[in-house]
C-alpha cells in the first residue's frame, strides 16, 4: 500500500503527516479523509486551482495530467514543474512526498 508523506504546512498540518493510501485514490481525497483540510472550491471537478499541490517525490508514478488540468494549473500560485491538482493526482503504486503550497488563488494568508 503506497504512502503519502505530506510535508509540514503551517496551518493545515504543522507536523506533516505520513498516510496510507489506496492505489486509485486522489491525493486530495487521502488528505481530506485524514483531516488535512486542503481547500477544494470546485468540489473536485478540475475547475479551480485551490487543491494545487507539489509532488516532491514520486511525480513520475502519477498518470500524466490532461489538457484541462494543465490549463487550470497555469493559473495556480507558485506553479512548479511537479505541480498537480490534488483532485486529479491519482495514486499509483509508489510512495509520494507532497508539499501543500502556502497560498492558493482562493485564499491568501494575512500573516506571512
VOSE-102983 format. One record per residue (C-alpha): x, y, z. Coordinates in steps of 0.1 Angstrom, whole numbers, plus 5000, padded with zeros to 4 digits. Each point is the difference from the previous one (the first is absolute). Last residue first. Layout:
! residues N
XYZ;...
***
This chain:
! residues 112
503053595063;497050095021;497150084977;500049664983;498850004964;497049784991;498449954966;503250024979;501649765024;502850085025;502649825021;500349724974;499249645013;503149794995;499649634992;502449715002;498649704982;500449635005;499649794969;497249774989;497850254981;498350295017;497750224979;500950374998;496850154987;498550135032;503350105013;500650224970;503649954990;503350195002;503349824992;501250264975;499150285025;497150245003;500250245030;496450124997;497949804976;498650144967;502149794977;498949705021;496550044987;501149974963;502249705009;497049845018;497850044969;502849884977;500549685019;502649935027;502149694995;499249705022;502050015033;503249795005;502150284985;499250235028;501349765027;501850265021;499450375004;496549994986;498850375003;496450055009;497250224986;496649935017;498850364995;500750004963;496550014985;497849804977;501549655003;496849845013;501149955036;497350215018;500850324981;501350185032;502449725011;502050135029;502449755016;498649925034;502449735012;497649805022;501149664989;497049954977;500850334984;503649924993;499349664984;497250164979;502450284987;502749764990;497549814979;499349645006;500849744973;502549805021;498950035036;501950235024;501649975034;501050335015;503250165013;499350355013;501650345004;500350155035;498350334991;497349834980;497550254984;501350335015;503850014998;500349724975;502449725009;500849764971;497349754992;501349654996;497749794980;500449635004;499449724975;498449675010;
***
